[in-house]
Amino acid sequence: MGHQPLSEKLRRFFLTAEELEATELRESAEDSGCQTLADSPPRSVVRLQGTVTSVTSDADNGWLEAEMNDGTGTLRLIWMGRDRLSCLLPGRHIRVTGRLAAVEGHPVIYNPDYEILRG
């Protein structure tokens, strides 16, 4: 982060824990060269980074679903034909690449390439 102006330090001081976490997630994604969900139009190929917030398996449909927050929004990740990925757990930092879709107004990537990040 380097040197920040006093106004930025004061602004950060008064953020809630959730706002601070969102700011840090967004800045981390931008620093790594990823887009943010808020700046990514549907049907574009994106590279996003964030924190996994939930993981569920849908046995009826035969897919694994996860939610990821990048600090600007929440993204659903769906792997068809998978019932689990042992490395994918809530709280893990992840980078995903794929085509962004919108299902019922919610951003989704089907079968994304993914990388678990240290963090």
N, C-alpha and C positions, 0 to 999 in steps of 0.2 A: 504494500500500500504506500510506502514511502511517507513523505511529508504531506500532511493534510492541512488545509486551512482551518483556522479556529472554528469557523462557522460549520464546517463538515464534522469536526469533532463534537461540537455541541449538538448538532442534529442527531448524530449516532447515539449520543449519551441519553437522549430522551426517547429513543425508539423502544417499543415493547420487545420482549424476547422473540416473538414471532416475526416482527418486522425486521429485527436485526438478522435473524436466521435467513429470512428471504433475501435480504440485501446481500449477505455473504454468499448464498447459493448463486444468485445472479452474477455477482462479481467473479466468482470462481469459474463459472461457465464461460463468461466473456474472456477472462484471462487465459483460458485454455483454448480459445479459438472457436468455441461452440456458439451457435445461435441461442436465442432465448425463445421460449414458447410464444411469448407475447409478440415477438417480431417475426414469427414464422407463418406464412400463409398456407392454408390447406392445399393439398396436392403437390407440395414441394418436398424435395428430398432434404432432410434436415439432419443435423448432428447436434444433439442436445445432451445436457449433463445435469444431474440432480441427485436427489435422495429418494430411495424407494420408501414409500409410505405404507404400502400394503401389498400382500401377495395372496392370491386365491386360486384354487384349482376348480375348474368347471368340468366335472366328469361327464355330465350330460352332453356337453358340446365337444369334449375332448380338447380343451385348451387350458392354458395357464394365463392368468391375468394379473398384472401388477400395476400399481399407480406410482408415478414418479413426480416429485415437485422440483421445479428448477428455480424457484424464487419468484417467477412471474406467473405461474399457473400450474395446474395439475394435468398430467398426461397419462392416458391409459396405454399400457403395453400389452399386446395379446400375442402369445405364441400358440399357433394352432398345431394340434397333434402332440402337444407336450402336456404332461400332468404335473411336472415339477422341474425346477432347476435348483439343485442343492445349494448353489452359491448365491442365489437371489433371495435375500432376506430383508425385511423392513429395517431401515436405518443404514443400509449399505449405500455407498455412493456409486453411481453408475453413469456410463456414457453410452448413448444409443444412437444408431443411425438407421434411417428408413424413410419411407414416404408417409407424410403426415396426412391423415384422413380426418374427417369430422363425422361422428356418428351421434345422431340426436343432439347436435350442437356441442359435443364434447370431443376434444382432440384425441386421436388414437393413432398408434403405429402398430401394424400387423407384422409379426415375425421380424422384429428389428434385430440388427446386429447389435451386440452389446459387449461392453467391457466393464468389469468390476474394478473400481478405482480404490486406491488406498486412501484412507481418510479417517 
